[in-house]
Amino acid sequence: MQYRKLGRTGLNVSALGMGTMRLPQNDGGQGYTGIPSGNTDTDASISMLRRAVDLGINYVDTAFNYLSGDSETITGLALKDGYRNKVILATKAPTWMYKAPDDFDLYLNKQLERLQTDYIDVYLLHGMNKGSWPKTVLRYDILYKAEQARAAGKIRFLGFSFHDDLDLFRTIINAHDRWDICLIQLNYMDTQYQAGIKGLEYAAARGIGTAIMEPLRGGYLANRLPNDARQIFTAAHPERSSAEWAFRYLWDLPDVGVVLSGMVSVGEVEENVAYADSAFSNMLTEEDKEVYMAVLDKLASYPVVPCTGCAYCMHCPKRIAIPHNFLAYNEYQTNGDLEKARHYYGTTLLPFGTQAENCITCRKCEEVCPQHIPISEWMPKIAELLGNGMKSQGRGNSTSK
């Protein structure tokens, strides 16, 4: 395992970090943010987390709301028996739940209890955007509360995770001179999305360490790339998987600290750790960079919905399985098989919730979507394309850009 400096913190972090939002489930599937408590396979998750640490991963990332709270609880169990001292433990403050300044301490203390620890190494204000930053953090003076918690030894390093535009990212960075870490979405498709590469560089110039989320864009860059894009990678280096290409892009960047991956099996952990063993800055050749450009040109021709499957939207009052509706639609857009997409829409997604035609445009999902997708505009289009008895449309005709 390769290790990197995380900004000015003095921490040496593994190039690959363990994300715990997608832990294995009792039914064999993977978890997501809003899945009901009790569905996660505790024993399998503990085994996977400990195997990750044994292989050199020393950064473990969780959050208050992941798996309806089970993620923090299981992480706490996994870090018993001496494992807590081997890792840098990161979790996130549920700022959307704050109704008063003292709620910061209320939820922090609950998280310490769940995680069975006296302190959290990295505490991130979760999901900063144009709503949460002024309406919660500034309104309730949360930065003051956080510094009090730091002085009390409950947290070591303070940071924030981010889902908005570059201007707000810079505003937040400049609002506090004691930020240690930020967590941003970045991958070879999203270099100019949200904070992006410019945000990465802006934070680094101020000594702030950067952790990366969505390196595989919710698995799209690993498991669901269109065949013609995948073939470009294969032609260049047959021995590299699509996932390895995605990770290598990020590890090439000197300002990247730890790259988080929401792994769901011991096999995935072992595979990704093997990639991380060669995770050096400036590792890409000019030929490699040309390959990425060719893949990006191909991907730009597919009008897909930029959903990463995080499932923050899964508290829909009509129980619409929003990410799975998008998955069915995107599979059609990239592979052109309408019948297969309709089969997924009509059968496979049903255990996760209901279909797009049940949307009542309440827009509650849009308030929490990190990608700011206009979900209520997409649902009727997906229903028209994939719903039973609806007319077939040409590939790409029902997109919204």
N, C-alpha and C positions, 0 to 999 in steps of 0.2 A: 504494500500500500504506500502511495506517495502522500506526503503531508505538506500543507501550505500555511503560511502566516495569514491570520484573519485580521486584516487591517492593523490597527495599533493596539489590539487587545492583548497581544503577547501569546494568544492561543495558537497552537499548531493543530490544525484540523485535517482530518482525512479528506482526500480529494473527493471521495464519495461519502455522502451522508445518508442516514436511514430516515426516511419519511414514514410516518405511521398512520396516514389517513386511509390507506388501502389494505389494511391487514386482512389475512385470510378469514373467510367466514365458514360457519358450520356446514353450509350447503356446498362448499367447494368454490364459491365465488370470491370476489374481492370486495372490501368495504368501501364506503363513501361517507361523506360528511353526515348526512341525515339518516343513516340506517338506524333502525331501532336498537336500543341497548339490549345486549344479551345474545346477539346473533354472531358475534365474533368468536372464532376458534381460539380460545385463550392458550391452550397448550401449544398449538402450532405457532401462534404468534410469539410466545415466549422463546420457543426453540429457535425460530428464525432470527429474532432480535439478538439472542445470545450468540448465535453462529456468526452474525454480522460483526459483533464486537470481537469475537475470537479471531476473525479474519483481518482485523485492523481498523474497522470503522469506529471512529470515536465521537461522532456527532450524531445525536438522536433528536429528531424534531417531532413534536406533537402539538396538540392544541386543545383548548377546553371543549370545543364542540365536535372534534373528530369522533366518529362512530358513536355519537350521542353521549360522549364522556368516557366510553370504554377504552379509547386509545390511551388516555392518561393513566387510567387504572391499570391496564395491562402493561404499559411501559414501566410503571412503578413496580409491578411484580417481576418483570423481566430483569430489572436492575438490582434486585436483591442478590444476596450471596456474593457480594464483592464487586458486582458489575457496575454499581453506581460510581465507584471511584475510577472506573476506566473510561468514562464517557463525559463529553460536554453535553449537558442536557438542556435542550431548548423547548420552550412552550410559549403559548401566545395568550395575551390578555383579551377576554371577550368584551371588547369595548362597546359593542352594540347592545349589551345587556346593562350597561351602567345607567342608573337613574339619579345618582348622587355621587359626590366625590368619594365617600366611604366605600362605595361598591368596589373600588379598586382593591382595597385590602380584603374585602369579603371574598371575592373570587380568587385572589392570589392565595389566601390561606386554604381555600378549598382545593386548589390545585396542588399545593404542597402536601396536603393530606392524601390526595389521590396518588400522587407520585411517590409517596413515602420517603420524602427527603426534607431536609431542613433548609435547603436553598436551591434555587434554579440558576444555572450558569448563564443562560441567555433568555431574557424575557422580552418578547416582541409585542408591541401594540398591534393587534391583528387587523389586517385588511384596511389600511388607511386609504381614504378617498375623500372626495369633496364633501361628503356628508359627515363621516365619522371624525375627521380631523377638527373642523370648527365646532360641530354640534356636541361632541363628546369630549375629545381630548382638551381642547381649549376651554370649553364651557366649564368643565369640572376640574380644571387645573391638574390634569392627570400626570403631567411631567413632574410636577412637584411631589405628587404622591409616589411616583416611581422612584424619585431620588431619595425619598424617605425610606422606601423599602430597600434600596441599595445600601443606604447608611446603616440600616438595621441588619444587614447581612442576609436578607431573604432572596435577593437577586445579585448577581455579580456584574452582568453586562446588560445594557438596555438597547433596544432597537425597535424596529417596526417592520411589518410586512406591508406590501404596497400593491394597490390595484387602481391606478388612475393615470393621469397624463404627466409628462415630464415637468411641466411648470409647477404642478403641485408637489412633485417629488423634490424639486429644488427648494421649494418653500419650506417643506417639512425638515429637510436637511439643515437649512439655515436657521430654523426656529429654536434649535437646542444645540449647545456646544458640547454636550456629553453623549451624543449618540455613539454607539460602538459598532452596531451591525444593522444592516438592512437586508431584507429578503425580497427579491424581485423575480418576476417571471422572465425567463430568457431561454431561447433556443435558436437554432439557425433560421427558423421561419419568423421569429418575433423580435428581430434586432431593433426595429423602430417602433415597437408596440409598448405602450405604457412607459415605464422608465427606460427600458431598452439599453442599448450599448452606451448611449450618452449618459444615462443615469448611472450606469456602472462606473464609468470614468469619473463622473462628478463626485460620487461617493468616495472613490479611491483617492482622489486628489485631496480629500479632507481627512484621510486616514481611517475612513469607515470601512470595515470589512463587509463583504457581500456574499450572501448565500443565495443559491439559485434554486427556484422551484420550476416545475413544469419543463424539465429538460427534454422530455419525450412528448410534450404536449398532450398529456393524458393518455399516452400509449400510441397516439397516432403515428409518431415518427419511428416507432419500433414495430408495431404489429399491423398497422392499417394503411401503410403507404400504398398508393397506387402501384401496380406492377411495373409500369413503365418508369416510374421514378426509382423504384427499388433496383431495377435492372441497371440504371446508370451507376449506382453505388457498386453493384456486383461486378460490372465490367471493369471498374477501376481497381477494385481490391476484392476478389472473390472470398477471401478469408474473413472479411469484416462484416458484421451484421449491421442492419440499419440502426439498431440501438447504439452500437459502438460508434458509428459515424456521428450520431447526435451528441454523445458524451464527449467525443474528441474535440468537436467544435468548441465546446465550452471550456474544456481543460486547456485548450490552446491559449486562452485569454489570460494574460498575467494578473489582471485585476480580479479574477474569479477566485473566491475562497473555496467553499464547499458546494458541491452539486448534490442536491437532495433527490433521492429516487424513492418512490412509494412502492417498494418491492413486496411481493405477495407469496413468495416461496423461498425455501432454502436454495433451490436451484438457481433462482433469479439472483439471489444475493451472491452466490459463488461466481456466477457469470459476470455480473457487474463489477465485482471486486477484481476479477481477472483483467477487465478493461482498465480499471483504475491503477493497476500496477504499473502501467506505462503512461500515467497522466502527467505530462510535463507541459509547462508553458512553452509557447512557440513551437509546438510539435508538428504543425501542419506544413506540408510542402506547398509550393505554388500550384502544383498539379492537383493536390487535394482541394485547394480553394476553388479551382476551376470546376471540380466535380460538384461541390456544393452549389455553385452558381447554376450549373446545368439542371440540378435537381430542383432548385427554386424556380427556374423558368418553367419547368414541367408542372410543378405544383400550382403555379399561378394560373394555369389554364383550367383548374377545377374550382367551380364556384361553391365551396362548402361553407357550412356554418362553423365559426371558430370556437367550438365548444371543446373544453378539455376534459369533460366528465367529472369535474370536482363535486358536483351534486349539491352545491349550496342551495340550489333552487328546489330541492326535493321536498319542501314543506308546502307544496301546492295544496290549496284547499280542495281541489278536485282530484288530488293524487296523480296528477299527470307525471309520468316518468320522463321528464323533459330531456335529460341527457340521452336516453335510449331512443326517443323520437328523433333527436338530432343524429344519432348514430345510424339509424335506418336511412335517413335522408342522405347523409354524407356517403354511406356505402354505395348508394345508387349513383350519386354524382361522380364518384371516382371509378366505379366499376361498370356502371351502365346496365346492371341487371335489375330491372324493375320488379320482376316476379319475386326474386330473392328478397329485395327490400320490403315488398308488401308482405311476404311471409314473416319476416322479422317483426314488422309493425303489427301484424295481426295475431301473432302467437308468442314469439320469444320475449317481447318486451313486457307482456302482460303481468308476469309475476312481480315486476318492479313497480307497477302502477298502471295508469290508464293512458289512453291515446290522445293525440293532439286535438281531436275534434271536441274534447271536453273543456277546452280553454274558455274562460269567461272574461278574459282580458282584465283581470284585477291588477295585474302588473306587480304583484308582491314578489314574484320571482326576479323581476328586473331590478328591484331595489337591492338585491343581495348578489346578483351575478357579477363575479370578478371581471368577466370579459366584457361587461356592458352590452350584452347581446339583446336586441329588441325582440325578446322571446314571444311576446303577444302578437307580433307581426308575422313571425315564422310559423306559429302553430296552424293557422288556417291554410297556409300554403302546403305544409306537410300533410295535413288531413286531405286536402284536395288531390295531392299526388299519390298518396299511399293508402288512403282510406278505401274500404270496400265499396265497389260499385262506382268509383270515381273514374273519370276518363284518364287515359294514359297521356302523359305529356312528354314532349321531347326533353332529352337530358339538358339540364341547365336552364330551362325556360321559366322556372318558377323561383328564381333566385332574387335576392334583394341585396343590392350593394350600396 
